[in-house]
Amino acid sequence: MPALPHTVPVDAAILRDLLARRDELVRAITAGMASDDWDQVMTPFEGLLVAIKRLEESLEAVVRWTV
């Protein structure tokens, strides 16, 4: 992947989703620590990975547009 400019446009909905999924994962980790039930962490973790992938795809689109 070519280097990105220091500032790129990001879809606000993608960013909000990423932050919400991060918060959900933090809550699940906290609950998992309290209950010693780590299975409940996997779904929020997978959701965060999906949100990160969407952000990566939007950045790749910016690179294609600017190159």
Secondary structure, 3 states (H helix, E strand, C coil): CCCCCCCCCCCHHHHHHHHHHHHHHHHHHHHHHHHCCHHHHHHHHHHHHHHHHHHHHHHHHHHHHHC
